[in-house]
Amino acid sequence: MDINDIFEMTIKADDKFINKLSNPFFSVVIRYDDFAEIRKKRIAAFVNMAFYLLRNWQDEVPFFHILKTTFAEESYNGLL
């Protein structure tokens, strides 16, 4: 997974959302440089979280059990 590619996809999604909000009297300018590193760290954390869950995946086991055995409640809350 290339975190920079995913980050670029989030920018495109943001642009689509902002364009829907924009009108002649209201516009939003997002300065991605101000929070790019934070967003990239969050993306990486979610990607890693997904990999950990998939590594422990078993079709016959409920998702909640996989989540609970993969992450202690404190670490899961910290990741979110």
C-alpha positions in Angstrom: 0.0 0.0 0.0 1.3 3.4 -0.9 0.2 5.8 1.7 0.9 8.8 -0.6 -1.5 7.3 -3.2 -4.2 6.8 -0.6 -3.6 10.4 0.6 -4.1 11.7 -2.9 -7.3 9.8 -3.2 -8.5 11.5 0.0 -7.8 14.8 -1.5 -9.9 14.0 -4.6 -12.7 12.8 -2.3 -12.4 16.1 -0.3 -12.6 18.1 -3.5 -15.8 16.4 -4.6 -17.4 17.0 -1.3 -16.3 20.6 -1.1 -17.4 21.3 -4.7 -20.9 20.2 -3.7 -20.9 22.7 -0.8 -19.5 25.6 -2.8 -21.6 28.4 -4.1 -20.9 32.0 -5.1 -21.1 33.2 -1.5 -19.3 30.4 0.2 -16.1 28.6 -0.7 -13.6 26.5 1.3 -9.9 26.3 0.8 -8.1 23.4 2.3 -4.4 23.8 3.0 -3.3 20.1 2.9 0.3 21.0 3.9 -1.0 21.9 7.3 -2.2 18.4 8.2 -0.8 16.1 5.5 1.6 14.2 7.8 -1.1 13.7 10.4 -3.5 12.4 7.8 -0.9 10.1 6.4 -0.1 8.7 9.8 -3.8 8.0 10.4 -4.1 6.3 7.0 -1.1 4.1 7.8 -2.6 3.2 11.2 -5.8 2.1 9.5 -4.0 0.2 6.8 -2.0 -1.7 9.5 -5.1 -2.3 11.5 -6.8 -3.9 8.5 -3.8 -6.1 7.8 -3.7 -7.3 11.4 -7.4 -8.1 11.2 -7.1 -9.9 7.9 -4.1 -11.9 9.1 -6.3 -13.2 11.9 -9.4 -13.7 9.8 -11.3 -17.0 10.0 -14.6 -17.3 8.2 -16.2 -19.4 10.9 -15.3 -16.9 13.7 -17.5 -13.8 14.2 -15.9 -10.5 13.3 -16.3 -9.2 16.9 -14.3 -12.1 18.2 -11.5 -11.5 15.7 -11.4 -7.8 16.6 -11.3 -8.6 20.3 -8.5 -11.1 20.0 -6.5 -9.0 17.6 -6.6 -5.8 19.6 -6.8 -5.2 23.3 -9.6 -2.7 24.0 -7.1 0.0 25.0 -5.0 -0.4 21.9 -8.1 -0.5 19.7 -9.4 2.7 21.2 -5.9 4.3 20.9 -5.8 3.4 17.2 -9.2 5.0 16.5 
